[in-house]
Amino acid sequence: MVYVENEIIGRRLRRIRLDFGYDYFEMGELLEISDGHYRKLERGIYGIDVKKILLMYTRLGVDPLYLLTGKSNREEEDCGITYEPEDKNALVCELLDYCKTKLKD
């Protein structure tokens, strides 16, 4: 059971890493571990400890509840619409591009 939970959390870690555009080395550095150790976290071989969860929260703003359960503790303030992290990133990029075009005008 624990291994399955570690795999699920590992998939969330991978999604977070990719959303931020980090590689294994950068995530390992951020969490104060080797890139090899971080890879094992993503694969579910190792479980993530509280210290690393706190580092992800303080350094990246990752909601610990999302990391552990897949659900966010934060209320969405955008008309109740819930977005996946990659969708949020795409939306933010579109908004920034739009703002840049308006500033040029």
VMD Tcl script that builds the backbone (N, CA, C; Angstrom):
set m [mol new atoms 315]
animate dup $m
set s [atomselect $m all]
$s set {name element resname resid chain x y z} {
  {N N MET 1 A 0.824 -1.201 0.000}
  {CA C MET 1 A 0.000 0.000 0.000}
  {C C MET 1 A 0.868 1.265 0.000}
  {N N VAL 2 A 1.901 1.299 0.834}
  {CA C VAL 2 A 2.761 2.475 0.911}
  {C C VAL 2 A 3.450 2.718 -0.422}
  {N N TYR 3 A 3.896 1.634 -1.088}
  {CA C TYR 3 A 4.574 1.793 -2.372}
  {C C TYR 3 A 3.645 2.432 -3.396}
  {N N VAL 4 A 2.382 2.009 -3.402}
  {CA C VAL 4 A 1.405 2.581 -4.334}
  {C C VAL 4 A 1.216 4.064 -4.041}
  {N N GLU 5 A 1.115 4.424 -2.769}
  {CA C GLU 5 A 0.976 5.837 -2.396}
  {C C GLU 5 A 2.209 6.622 -2.818}
  {N N ASN 6 A 3.373 6.047 -2.625}
  {CA C ASN 6 A 4.606 6.718 -3.050}
  {C C ASN 6 A 4.615 6.940 -4.557}
  {N N GLU 7 A 4.118 5.965 -5.319}
  {CA C GLU 7 A 4.052 6.123 -6.777}
  {C C GLU 7 A 3.115 7.263 -7.166}
  {N N ILE 8 A 1.985 7.355 -6.492}
  {CA C ILE 8 A 1.012 8.412 -6.796}
  {C C ILE 8 A 1.609 9.777 -6.475}
  {N N ILE 9 A 2.227 9.896 -5.312}
  {CA C ILE 9 A 2.879 11.156 -4.936}
  {C C ILE 9 A 4.023 11.443 -5.902}
  {N N GLY 10 A 4.735 10.409 -6.313}
  {CA C GLY 10 A 5.818 10.570 -7.283}
  {C C GLY 10 A 5.326 11.151 -8.601}
  {N N ARG 11 A 4.144 10.720 -9.038}
  {CA C ARG 11 A 3.575 11.279 -10.276}
  {C C ARG 11 A 3.242 12.758 -10.093}
  {N N ARG 12 A 2.764 13.111 -8.906}
  {CA C ARG 12 A 2.488 14.531 -8.639}
  {C C ARG 12 A 3.786 15.330 -8.610}
  {N N LEU 13 A 4.830 14.764 -8.034}
  {CA C LEU 13 A 6.135 15.438 -8.023}
  {C C LEU 13 A 6.625 15.680 -9.447}
  {N N ARG 14 A 6.459 14.686 -10.298}
  {CA C ARG 14 A 6.885 14.825 -11.697}
  {C C ARG 14 A 6.116 15.945 -12.382}
  {N N ARG 15 A 4.802 15.965 -12.158}
  {CA C ARG 15 A 3.975 17.013 -12.770}
  {C C ARG 15 A 4.430 18.394 -12.294}
  {N N ILE 16 A 4.693 18.522 -11.009}
  {CA C ILE 16 A 5.145 19.798 -10.447}
  {C C ILE 16 A 6.486 20.193 -11.069}
  {N N ARG 17 A 7.409 19.230 -11.144}
  {CA C ARG 17 A 8.734 19.510 -11.723}
  {C C ARG 17 A 8.604 19.996 -13.158}
  {N N LEU 18 A 7.800 19.312 -13.934}
  {CA C LEU 18 A 7.631 19.693 -15.336}
  {C C LEU 18 A 6.924 21.039 -15.466}
  {N N ASP 19 A 5.941 21.288 -14.602}
  {CA C ASP 19 A 5.235 22.576 -14.639}
  {C C ASP 19 A 6.182 23.740 -14.373}
  {N N PHE 20 A 7.149 23.523 -13.497}
  {CA C PHE 20 A 8.118 24.576 -13.195}
  {C C PHE 20 A 9.274 24.600 -14.194}
  {N N GLY 21 A 9.340 23.586 -15.034}
  {CA C GLY 21 A 10.406 23.537 -16.039}
  {C C GLY 21 A 11.759 23.153 -15.465}
  {N N TYR 22 A 11.760 22.427 -14.357}
  {CA C TYR 22 A 13.009 22.019 -13.719}
  {C C TYR 22 A 13.429 20.636 -14.195}
  {N N ASP 23 A 14.736 20.384 -14.113}
  {CA C ASP 23 A 15.221 19.031 -14.354}
  {C C ASP 23 A 15.429 18.350 -12.996}
  {N N TYR 24 A 15.868 17.090 -13.039}
  {CA C TYR 24 A 16.050 16.331 -11.795}
  {C C TYR 24 A 17.072 16.992 -10.873}
  {N N PHE 25 A 18.147 17.480 -11.458}
  {CA C PHE 25 A 19.199 18.107 -10.664}
  {C C PHE 25 A 18.665 19.336 -9.930}
  {N N GLU 26 A 17.908 20.185 -10.639}
  {CA C GLU 26 A 17.372 21.406 -10.024}
  {C C GLU 26 A 16.391 21.080 -8.899}
  {N N MET 27 A 15.551 20.071 -9.103}
  {CA C MET 27 A 14.612 19.691 -8.041}
  {C C MET 27 A 15.354 19.103 -6.852}
  {N N GLY 28 A 16.366 18.291 -7.135}
  {CA C GLY 28 A 17.162 17.743 -6.045}
  {C C GLY 28 A 17.833 18.846 -5.244}
  {N N GLU 29 A 18.375 19.819 -5.943}
  {CA C GLU 29 A 19.019 20.953 -5.287}
  {C C GLU 29 A 18.012 21.718 -4.425}
  {N N LEU 30 A 16.836 21.937 -4.967}
  {CA C LEU 30 A 15.783 22.653 -4.257}
  {C C LEU 30 A 15.379 21.921 -2.974}
  {N N LEU 31 A 15.352 20.588 -3.053}
  {CA C LEU 31 A 14.945 19.778 -1.901}
  {C C LEU 31 A 16.124 19.324 -1.050}
  {N N GLU 32 A 17.329 19.794 -1.416}
  {CA C GLU 32 A 18.548 19.490 -0.664}
  {C C GLU 32 A 18.863 17.998 -0.652}
  {N N ILE 33 A 18.677 17.360 -1.831}
  {CA C ILE 33 A 19.002 15.948 -2.010}
  {C C ILE 33 A 19.684 15.789 -3.372}
  {N N SER 34 A 20.236 14.618 -3.616}
  {CA C SER 34 A 20.866 14.370 -4.919}
  {C C SER 34 A 19.792 14.179 -5.990}
  {N N ASP 35 A 20.197 14.340 -7.235}
  {CA C ASP 35 A 19.238 14.117 -8.320}
  {C C ASP 35 A 18.812 12.650 -8.366}
  {N N GLY 36 A 19.707 11.742 -8.006}
  {CA C GLY 36 A 19.365 10.319 -7.951}
  {C C GLY 36 A 18.296 10.029 -6.913}
  {N N HIS 37 A 18.431 10.664 -5.750}
  {CA C HIS 37 A 17.425 10.502 -4.697}
  {C C HIS 37 A 16.088 11.067 -5.173}
  {N N TYR 38 A 16.144 12.231 -5.826}
  {CA C TYR 38 A 14.902 12.831 -6.317}
  {C C TYR 38 A 14.228 11.922 -7.344}
  {N N ARG 39 A 15.009 11.322 -8.241}
  {CA C ARG 39 A 14.442 10.405 -9.242}
  {C C ARG 39 A 13.697 9.256 -8.560}
  {N N LYS 40 A 14.262 8.762 -7.467}
  {CA C LYS 40 A 13.617 7.667 -6.735}
  {C C LYS 40 A 12.333 8.131 -6.059}
  {N N LEU 41 A 12.276 9.408 -5.657}
  {CA C LEU 41 A 11.020 9.955 -5.131}
  {C C LEU 41 A 9.947 9.944 -6.218}
  {N N GLU 42 A 10.312 10.404 -7.401}
  {CA C GLU 42 A 9.356 10.446 -8.512}
  {C C GLU 42 A 8.880 9.056 -8.905}
  {N N ARG 43 A 9.759 8.067 -8.829}
  {CA C ARG 43 A 9.376 6.703 -9.217}
  {C C ARG 43 A 8.629 5.978 -8.102}
  {N N GLY 44 A 8.579 6.575 -6.911}
  {CA C GLY 44 A 7.864 5.948 -5.807}
  {C C GLY 44 A 8.687 4.949 -5.032}
  {N N ILE 45 A 9.975 4.885 -5.309}
  {CA C ILE 45 A 10.853 3.972 -4.578}
  {C C ILE 45 A 11.053 4.486 -3.156}
  {N N TYR 46 A 11.228 5.799 -3.030}
  {CA C TYR 46 A 11.318 6.449 -1.721}
  {C C TYR 46 A 10.056 7.261 -1.491}
  {N N GLY 47 A 9.695 7.391 -0.218}
  {CA C GLY 47 A 8.596 8.285 0.145}
  {C C GLY 47 A 9.148 9.657 0.481}
  {N N ILE 48 A 8.315 10.667 0.313}
  {CA C ILE 48 A 8.743 12.036 0.606}
  {C C ILE 48 A 8.529 12.314 2.090}
  {N N ASP 49 A 9.486 12.986 2.714}
  {CA C ASP 49 A 9.347 13.291 4.137}
  {C C ASP 49 A 8.821 14.713 4.343}
  {N N VAL 50 A 8.473 15.005 5.578}
  {CA C VAL 50 A 7.859 16.289 5.920}
  {C C VAL 50 A 8.767 17.463 5.570}
  {N N LYS 51 A 10.058 17.327 5.812}
  {CA C LYS 51 A 10.987 18.421 5.516}
  {C C LYS 51 A 10.920 18.803 4.036}
  {N N LYS 52 A 10.865 17.806 3.175}
  {CA C LYS 52 A 10.825 18.086 1.736}
  {C C LYS 52 A 9.482 18.680 1.315}
  {N N ILE 53 A 8.422 18.239 1.953}
  {CA C ILE 53 A 7.103 18.825 1.681}
  {C C ILE 53 A 7.114 20.303 2.061}
  {N N LEU 54 A 7.716 20.618 3.206}
  {CA C LEU 54 A 7.808 22.018 3.640}
  {C C LEU 54 A 8.693 22.837 2.707}
  {N N LEU 55 A 9.779 22.256 2.232}
  {CA C LEU 55 A 10.640 22.964 1.278}
  {C C LEU 55 A 9.881 23.268 -0.012}
  {N N MET 56 A 9.082 22.317 -0.472}
  {CA C MET 56 A 8.304 22.554 -1.696}
  {C C MET 56 A 7.278 23.660 -1.474}
  {N N TYR 57 A 6.726 23.707 -0.268}
  {CA C TYR 57 A 5.744 24.749 0.037}
  {C C TYR 57 A 6.412 26.122 0.129}
  {N N THR 58 A 7.513 26.204 0.864}
  {CA C THR 58 A 8.142 27.511 1.073}
  {C C THR 58 A 8.882 28.015 -0.162}
  {N N ARG 59 A 9.466 27.117 -0.942}
  {CA C ARG 59 A 10.266 27.548 -2.089}
  {C C ARG 59 A 9.485 27.624 -3.401}
  {N N LEU 60 A 8.437 26.798 -3.520}
  {CA C LEU 60 A 7.680 26.779 -4.776}
  {C C LEU 60 A 6.206 27.143 -4.605}
  {N N GLY 61 A 5.747 27.163 -3.352}
  {CA C GLY 61 A 4.335 27.444 -3.119}
  {C C GLY 61 A 3.432 26.251 -3.392}
  {N N VAL 62 A 4.006 25.046 -3.407}
  {CA C VAL 62 A 3.217 23.837 -3.672}
  {C C VAL 62 A 2.367 23.521 -2.448}
  {N N ASP 63 A 1.071 23.378 -2.670}
  {CA C ASP 63 A 0.131 23.060 -1.602}
  {C C ASP 63 A 0.405 21.641 -1.088}
  {N N PRO 64 A 0.769 21.491 0.199}
  {CA C PRO 64 A 1.044 20.155 0.740}
  {C C PRO 64 A -0.144 19.203 0.599}
  {N N LEU 65 A -1.349 19.725 0.728}
  {CA C LEU 65 A -2.532 18.883 0.590}
  {C C LEU 65 A -2.621 18.307 -0.820}
  {N N TYR 66 A -2.317 19.129 -1.823}
  {CA C TYR 66 A -2.317 18.624 -3.201}
  {C C TYR 66 A -1.267 17.529 -3.363}
  {N N LEU 67 A -0.090 17.768 -2.839}
  {CA C LEU 67 A 0.995 16.808 -2.990}
  {C C LEU 67 A 0.615 15.450 -2.392}
  {N N LEU 68 A -0.038 15.469 -1.240}
  {CA C LEU 68 A -0.363 14.225 -0.547}
  {C C LEU 68 A -1.665 13.579 -1.005}
  {N N THR 69 A -2.648 14.395 -1.390}
  {CA C THR 69 A -3.970 13.841 -1.700}
  {C C THR 69 A -4.428 14.074 -3.134}
  {N N GLY 70 A -3.803 15.009 -3.813}
  {CA C GLY 70 A -4.252 15.359 -5.158}
  {C C GLY 70 A -5.328 16.425 -5.162}
  {N N LYS 71 A -5.746 16.848 -3.963}
  {CA C LYS 71 A -6.765 17.895 -3.852}
  {C C LYS 71 A -6.131 19.134 -3.238}
  {N N SER 72 A -6.614 20.286 -3.655}
  {CA C SER 72 A -6.046 21.534 -3.158}
  {C C SER 72 A -6.859 22.066 -1.996}
  {N N ASN 73 A -6.180 22.675 -1.079}
  {CA C ASN 73 A -6.764 23.307 0.092}
  {C C ASN 73 A -7.253 24.707 -0.248}
  {N N ARG 74 A -6.739 25.264 -1.321}
  {CA C ARG 74 A -7.025 26.653 -1.676}
  {C C ARG 74 A -8.325 26.761 -2.444}
  {N N GLU 75 A -9.058 27.785 -2.136}
  {CA C GLU 75 A -10.288 28.085 -2.871}
  {C C GLU 75 A -9.919 28.711 -4.202}
  {N N GLU 76 A -10.552 28.278 -5.253}
  {CA C GLU 76 A -10.352 28.915 -6.555}
  {C C GLU 76 A -11.162 30.200 -6.575}
  {N N GLU 77 A -10.532 31.284 -6.960}
  {CA C GLU 77 A -11.195 32.579 -6.986}
  {C C GLU 77 A -11.604 32.974 -8.390}
  {N N ASP 78 A -11.633 32.020 -9.301}
  {CA C ASP 78 A -11.929 32.329 -10.683}
  {C C ASP 78 A -13.254 31.703 -11.109}
  {N N CYS 79 A -14.341 32.181 -10.525}
  {CA C CYS 79 A -15.688 31.727 -10.880}
  {C C CYS 79 A -15.902 30.252 -10.572}
  {N N GLY 80 A -15.152 29.697 -9.659}
  {CA C GLY 80 A -15.327 28.304 -9.294}
  {C C GLY 80 A -14.747 27.306 -10.276}
  {N N ILE 81 A -14.024 27.779 -11.272}
  {CA C ILE 81 A -13.441 26.877 -12.261}
  {C C ILE 81 A -12.125 26.335 -11.714}
  {N N THR 82 A -11.955 25.032 -11.809}
  {CA C THR 82 A -10.719 24.402 -11.361}
  {C C THR 82 A -9.875 24.047 -12.572}
  {N N TYR 83 A -8.609 24.415 -12.527}
  {CA C TYR 83 A -7.686 24.150 -13.627}
  {C C TYR 83 A -6.606 23.186 -13.180}
  {N N GLU 84 A -6.174 22.350 -14.091}
  {CA C GLU 84 A -4.994 21.524 -13.858}
  {C C GLU 84 A -3.779 22.453 -13.911}
  {N N PRO 85 A -2.684 22.106 -13.204}
  {CA C PRO 85 A -1.508 22.995 -13.196}
  {C C PRO 85 A -0.999 23.373 -14.582}
  {N N GLU 86 A -0.959 22.410 -15.507}
  {CA C GLU 86 A -0.446 22.744 -16.841}
  {C C GLU 86 A -1.385 23.696 -17.574}
  {N N ASP 87 A -2.709 23.585 -17.287}
  {CA C ASP 87 A -3.668 24.509 -17.893}
  {C C ASP 87 A -3.503 25.915 -17.320}
  {N N LYS 88 A -3.234 25.985 -16.017}
  {CA C LYS 88 A -3.011 27.291 -15.388}
  {C C LYS 88 A -1.789 27.969 -15.999}
  {N N ASN 89 A -0.730 27.193 -16.181}
  {CA C ASN 89 A 0.488 27.763 -16.767}
  {C C ASN 89 A 0.227 28.287 -18.169}
  {N N ALA 90 A -0.502 27.528 -18.965}
  {CA C ALA 90 A -0.816 27.959 -20.334}
  {C C ALA 90 A -1.664 29.225 -20.311}
  {N N LEU 91 A -2.624 29.287 -19.402}
  {CA C LEU 91 A -3.487 30.459 -19.287}
  {C C LEU 91 A -2.682 31.690 -18.879}
  {N N VAL 92 A -1.798 31.532 -17.915}
  {CA C VAL 92 A -0.960 32.649 -17.475}
  {C C VAL 92 A -0.082 33.136 -18.624}
  {N N CYS 93 A 0.492 32.209 -19.383}
  {CA C CYS 93 A 1.322 32.600 -20.538}
  {C C CYS 93 A 0.503 33.366 -21.566}
  {N N GLU 94 A -0.714 32.916 -21.834}
  {CA C GLU 94 A -1.585 33.622 -22.775}
  {C C GLU 94 A -1.908 35.027 -22.281}
  {N N LEU 95 A -2.195 35.131 -20.984}
  {CA C LEU 95 A -2.509 36.443 -20.411}
  {C C LEU 95 A -1.311 37.383 -20.485}
  {N N LEU 96 A -0.128 36.865 -20.199}
  {CA C LEU 96 A 1.078 37.696 -20.275}
  {C C LEU 96 A 1.337 38.157 -21.703}
  {N N ASP 97 A 1.161 37.251 -22.665}
  {CA C ASP 97 A 1.327 37.634 -24.075}
  {C C ASP 97 A 0.330 38.715 -24.463}
  {N N TYR 98 A -0.901 38.568 -24.019}
  {CA C TYR 98 A -1.938 39.562 -24.306}
  {C C TYR 98 A -1.545 40.921 -23.711}
  {N N CYS 99 A -1.087 40.903 -22.456}
  {CA C CYS 99 A -0.682 42.155 -21.800}
  {C C CYS 99 A 0.482 42.814 -22.536}
  {N N LYS 100 A 1.429 42.011 -23.006}
  {CA C LYS 100 A 2.566 42.566 -23.748}
  {C C LYS 100 A 2.096 43.272 -25.015}
  {N N THR 101 A 1.146 42.667 -25.729}
  {CA C THR 101 A 0.648 43.300 -26.960}
  {C C THR 101 A -0.084 44.593 -26.643}
  {N N LYS 102 A -0.808 44.627 -25.539}
  {CA C LYS 102 A -1.545 45.838 -25.162}
  {C C LYS 102 A -0.599 46.947 -24.720}
  {N N LEU 103 A 0.501 46.577 -24.069}
  {CA C LEU 103 A 1.470 47.579 -23.629}
  {C C LEU 103 A 2.193 48.208 -24.815}
  {N N LYS 104 A 2.372 47.439 -25.887}
  {CA C LYS 104 A 3.030 47.955 -27.083}
  {C C LYS 104 A 2.136 48.948 -27.818}
  {N N ASP 105 A 0.818 48.765 -27.713}
  {CA C ASP 105 A -0.138 49.636 -28.437}
  {C C ASP 105 A -0.232 51.017 -27.866}
}
mol reanalyze $m
mol bondsrecalc $m
mol representation Tube
mol addrep $m
